[in-house]
Amino acid sequence: MKKTNFNDTAGLKPVGYSELVRRYSLNVLPHYSQAFIAQKGRRKTVIDRHRKTEIYTIKYDPGAGLSDHLTFALKFEGLNLEILSLLFNAIDEKELEAFIKAAPAGKYARKIWFLYEFLTGKELDLPATKVTNYVDLLDVTKYYTAKPIPEKRQKINNNLLGDRRFCPMIRKTETLKNYINLRLDERSMEIVGRYPADVLQRALSYLYTKETKSSFEIERATPDQRRATRFVELLKLADERGFFNKPSLLELQQATVDERFADDDFRDGQNYVGQTVSYGSEVIHFVAPKPQDIPGLMEGMFYTYDHMVSSELHPVIIAAAISFGFVFMHPFDDGNGRIHRFLLHNILAQTGFTPEGLIFPVSATMLRKIKDYDETLELFSKPLMPLIDFELDNNGKMTVKNETDIHYKYVDMTAIAERLFGFIQETIEIELVSELDFLLDYDKAKSAIQDVVDMPDRLIDLFIRVCIENNGRLSKKKRKTTFAKLTDEEVAKMETCVQEAFRPTADEASSKGRPNN
């Protein structure tokens, strides 16, 4: 497999989706794969991160017609609903009807027929097929699919994850298959099983607080105590009820933002994510769907969530499609990022992935790896931005001038799902273990200190915290003030208790981001 520049296609003949996009001047997000015919040489695949270029030999040239390239695309490049939706609105439907009439039993003809009617909502002037065998729309060996819905008119098993209002695509890459084979849900149960129940209970209380703080900090926000408490209480409900419905999302939004900016419905104005670089100059990183498109998009997402859950897809696949789909919709004026991360917990808990009564501090991992998290969001936002035609006035009010809803409906979430699996694995293997180990070490230090001096728990807690923050030693200031009643011998023994409990060294423990109790 050769690695080279993804755009190095000079002298090659575009085929399939590449040719259809070129021929009909379609304004679309790039397909994960692009195909070309080379007049000489052998077939090869060119990989550039999560995208690829397929170079085919001349024997693969399908011909010049619309149906030729459509068939090639479905056969070799998979399914791209955004390209097909725009294409079907640009072509003469009679040309499509003629192709299907010429091969009414062909599986690709039937797939194209179904997709036209599915995406446009219009029926072609064709009678129902007379064939009896059903074919799957998506190849189940290549895509994560939902419970099939039989479509009698074309004898197609519609196993898409959603409907025409919102339908993400997630391919079965080797990376995703490897993550799923790790059985991270079982791994988390194994880890949790190593610790006493009282340690888990104490850890849970802190994890709720840590997740809240981390989620707000990702957006450089500091919640007041009341909002932080409300968010913690909602996190505690994450495994008790589903939140991905309009009333619950409104409840989340009202609980996570300042009351003055709480919404009682989805937004009615255009929002975006930008950064002021100088006076009167702003760099726009992301533009959300137009407000009039939000109701339909969100209804589609609600349907897709229910359809994916009832189809028993892997919990992380569902969480990737829905939580990131939500943040790309940005249906509220404020609080979208926090709700997006809350939905991760809610979906993982509701689908049985998270151990009962526990929470993974995923936001802490995302905060620690903020560059990777930003890059995950940019997998969609960066290629989207050149497709949006907008104006920004002096008051920061944005107006989007072109039709954009199609770009948000059919997002390929494959690379995003891969990134989410990585965050979750690291959360389980590092963040969760770190928090639980800290509590065990803390209990060890506290018990040893109590054997040296019988003093109030509050002072023991403070002593341990100060030592951790000061490389295993009590600071001179605290020694003179708070702990002046202790002898030098007692202080030395207590410092040793902390150092031995938090081996290899207290400063290494501090560098791991362990909490202050």
Secondary structure, 3 states (H helix, E strand, C coil): CECCCCCCCCCCEEECHHHHHHHCCCCCCCCCEEEEECCCCCCEEEEECCEEEEEECHHHCCCCCHHHHHHHHHHHHCCCHHHHHHHHCCCCHHHHHHHHHHCCCCHHHHHHHHHHHHHHCCCCCCCCCCCCCCEECCCCCCECCCCCEEECCCCEEECCCCECCECCECECCHHHHHHHHCCHHHHHHHHHCCCCHHHHHHHHHHHHHHHHHHHHHHCCCCCCHHHHHHHHHHHHCCCCCCCCCHHHHHHHHHHHCCHHHCCCCCCCCCCEEEEEEECCEEEEEEECCCHHHHHHHHHHHHHHHHHHHHCCCCHHHHHHHHHHHHHHHCCCCCCHHHHHHHHHHHHHHHCCCCCCCCCCCHHHHHHHCHHHHHHHHHHHHHHHHHHCCEEECCCCCEEECCCCHHHHHCCECHHHHHHHHHHHHHHHHHHHHHHHHHHHHHHHHHHHHHHHCCCCHHHHHHHHHHHHHCCCCCCHHHHHCCCCCCCHHHHHHHHHHHHHHCCCCHHHHHHCCCCCC
